[in-house]
Amino acid sequence: MAIRHHLIHATPRQVWTVLADGSRYADWVVGTSESRVSRGLWPELGSALEYTVRIGPWTVAGTTVVRRVDTPVELELEVDSGPLGTARVAIEVRPWGDEALVLVDEHPLRGIGGTLHNAAVDALIQLRHRSMLARLADVVEDQIGSSHTLRPRTGSASQERGR
C-alpha cells in the first residue's frame, strides 16, 4: 500500500488552507508545473483542477476531481493522468499536539496504472509522496512565515539541535 505520513509544523487549519487553494496545487504536487480550477469551487465535491506536467519538451495535461471532502480533515481526489489512467489520492489532516499529521494514501484505479499496480509501483509512489509531503510542509510553513513570525518551538535548545 502506498500510504505515507509527514508531521507539518503548522495547525491542521493552516495545512487545509493550502490544500483548499487550487492555485497552489502545482506548488506541492510533484511533477506538476501549473494548475488551475476548471470546474466548481475548489475543493467542493465534484470540483476539478486541470494541471500540466512538463517532461523535457513534452507537456501532458490531466484533471483532478474532488470525490470526497470533509473540511478541514479529509480530501479524496481522483487524478486522471490520461494514458497512465486514474488514481485515488486520499489526504487526511490530523491534529498532532499543536501541529498537523498529514497522511496520503494513493491507489491506482483505472487504466494501465491499475492494471500494472504492484509492490514496485507502490515503492515508486512512496518516493513521490515523500517529496510531495516535504513540499507541502515547505509551502505551508513558508506561508505561515510570510503572514506572521513563526511561533517558537517548545523544548530546550539541545532538543532543538537534536531534531
C-alpha positions in Angstrom: 0.0 0.0 0.0 1.2 3.5 -0.8 0.5 5.2 2.5 2.8 7.9 3.8 2.7 10.4 6.6 4.5 13.6 7.5 4.4 15.9 10.5 4.0 19.5 9.5 4.9 22.3 11.9 1.6 24.1 11.5 -2.0 23.7 12.6 -4.4 21.5 10.7 -6.3 24.6 9.6 -3.1 26.1 8.2 -2.4 22.9 6.2 -6.0 22.9 4.9 -5.7 26.5 3.7 -3.0 25.4 1.3 -4.9 22.2 0.2 -8.0 24.3 -0.4 -6.2 26.7 -2.7 -6.4 25.2 -6.2 -3.8 27.6 -7.5 -1.2 26.2 -5.0 -1.7 22.6 -6.2 1.4 22.8 -8.5 3.5 24.1 -5.6 3.3 20.9 -3.7 2.3 18.1 -6.1 5.4 16.6 -7.5 5.7 16.7 -11.3 3.0 19.3 -11.8 4.2 22.6 -13.4 0.9 24.5 -13.2 -2.7 24.1 -12.1 -6.0 26.0 -12.5 -9.5 25.4 -11.3 -11.6 24.1 -14.2 -14.9 23.4 -12.6 -16.7 24.4 -9.4 -15.3 26.0 -6.3 -12.2 24.0 -5.2 -12.3 21.8 -3.1 -16.0 21.4 -3.1 -17.4 17.9 -4.0 -17.2 17.5 -7.8 -14.9 20.5 -8.4 -11.9 19.9 -10.6 -8.5 21.2 -11.4 -6.6 20.9 -14.7 -2.9 20.5 -14.3 0.1 20.4 -16.6 3.2 18.2 -16.3 6.2 19.1 -18.3 8.8 16.4 -19.2 11.5 18.0 -21.2 9.9 19.4 -24.4 6.7 17.4 -23.8 3.6 18.6 -22.0 0.9 16.4 -20.6 -2.4 17.7 -19.2 -4.5 16.0 -16.6 -7.5 16.5 -14.4 -8.0 16.1 -10.6 -11.6 15.8 -9.3 -12.7 16.1 -5.7 -14.6 12.8 -4.9 -15.0 13.3 -1.2 -14.3 16.2 1.2 -14.7 16.7 4.9 -13.3 20.2 5.6 -10.7 20.5 7.2 -9.9 16.8 7.7 -10.2 14.8 4.5 -9.8 15.4 0.8 -10.2 12.5 -1.6 -9.2 13.1 -5.2 -9.4 11.2 -8.4 -6.4 12.1 -10.5 -6.7 11.4 -14.2 -3.3 11.2 -15.9 -4.5 10.4 -19.4 -2.8 7.3 -20.8 -1.5 6.3 -17.3 -5.0 6.0 -16.0 -6.6 7.3 -12.8 -5.6 7.1 -9.2 -7.4 7.7 -5.9 -5.5 10.0 -3.6 -6.8 10.5 -0.1 -5.3 13.2 2.1 -6.1 13.3 5.8 -5.0 16.1 8.1 -5.0 15.1 11.8 -4.2 17.3 14.8 -1.0 16.2 16.4 -0.5 18.3 19.5 -0.3 21.9 18.1 0.9 20.6 14.7 -0.6 18.6 11.8 0.0 15.0 10.9 -0.8 14.6 7.2 -1.4 11.2 5.7 -1.5 10.4 1.9 -3.0 7.2 0.6 -2.8 6.6 -3.1 -4.0 3.6 -5.2 -4.3 3.3 -9.0 -7.9 2.8 -10.1 -8.2 2.5 -13.8 -6.1 2.2 -16.9 -2.5 0.9 -17.2 -1.7 2.2 -13.7 -4.4 0.0 -12.2 -3.5 -3.0 -14.4 0.2 -2.9 -13.6 -0.2 -2.0 -9.9 2.2 -4.0 -7.8 4.7 -3.6 -4.9 7.3 -2.0 -7.2 4.8 0.7 -8.3 3.9 1.3 -4.6 7.6 1.8 -3.8 7.8 4.5 -6.5 4.6 6.1 -5.2 6.2 6.2 -1.7 9.2 8.0 -3.1 7.0 10.6 -4.8 4.9 11.0 -1.6 8.0 11.6 0.5 8.9 14.5 -1.8 5.3 15.7 -2.1 4.7 15.9 1.6 8.0 17.7 2.2 7.0 20.2 -0.5 3.5 20.6 1.2 5.3 21.2 4.5 7.5 23.8 2.9 4.6 25.6 1.3 2.5 25.7 4.5 5.5 26.7 6.7 6.6 29.4 4.2 3.0 30.7 4.1 3.0 30.9 7.9 6.3 32.7 7.9 5.2 35.2 5.4 1.9 36.0 7.2 3.5 36.4 10.6 6.5 35.4 12.7 6.9 31.7 13.2 6.0 30.6 16.6 9.0 29.4 18.7 9.4 25.7 19.1 9.0 24.2 22.6 11.7 22.3 24.3 15.3 23.1 25.2 18.0 24.2 22.7 19.7 20.8 22.9 16.4 19.1 22.0 16.0 21.5 19.0 19.6 20.8 17.8 18.8 17.0 18.0 15.9 17.2 15.6 
